[in-house]
Amino acid sequence: MKEQDLKELGEAILKETRADITPKQLIRAVMKSHPQATKKEIVRAAFYALIAHAGNDPEKAGILQDFAITQRADEIE
C-alpha cells in the first residue's frame, strides 16, 4: 500500500470514528468509501491515523487505539 493510500484510508477512518461505533461497523463504513481496502489495510491505516493525529483529538485516539489493537490481535490468533 502506498503512503498516499494509507493517508487517505486513515482520513476515512478518522471521519467515521466515534464513541458509539463497533469495530465491524467501522470496517464496513470505511469499506463503503474505499471498497478496494482490505481489513488488514484498514487496521494498518488506523495505526497510522492514531500516530498522526493522537494529539489533535484524544477521544478519537483512544477509540482508534482500542480498534487497532483488538483487530490486530484478532489477525494474529
N, C-alpha and C positions, 0 to 999 in steps of 0.2 A: 504494500500500500504506500503510495506516495505521500509525502509530508502534507501537501496541499489537500489531498483527500482526507487525511487524518484530521486536519484542522476543520474542514467543512463538516465532517461527521461529528467532531467534538462540539462544534457550534450547534448542530441539530440536537445533540444530547442536552446541552445546556438549555436550549429553548424548551425542551419537553420536560425537563426535570422539575419536579415539585414534590412537596411532602407527602401527598396522598397517592402517588403513583407506585405501582408494583414493578418489580423488575421485568416481568413479562409484558406489562403494558408499555413500559419504556422502550423495550426492544421493538415491539410492534409499531409504536409511534415513530421511532427512528427509521425503521424499515419502510414505512409508508412514504417518507420523503427521500429515502435512499434505498430503493429496492435491491440494488446490487450488493449491499453490505451484508457481510456475514455476522453472526453473533460474536465470533472471535474478534472481528474488526471493530464492532461496536464497543466491546469491553476494552479493547486497546485504546480506542478513542476516548472512552470515559476516563481512563487513567490520564491521557493527555489533557483533557479538559480540566480534570482535577488539579493537575500540576500547574497548568497555565492560568487558571482563574481562581485558585484557592483563596487568595486574599480579597478578591472582589465581593464574594458572596459566601460567607462561612456556612450558611444553612445549606445551600446547594452543594458546597464542597463536602459536607458531611454525608449528604444523600448519595452523591456520586462515589464517595469512598466506600460506603456500605455496598452499593450496587456493584462496583468494580471488583471488590474483594470477594464478595459472595459468588459472583458469576465466574470469576477466575478459579475459585476453589471448586466449583461445580465442574469446570472443564478438566481439572486435574484428576478428580475422582473417577 
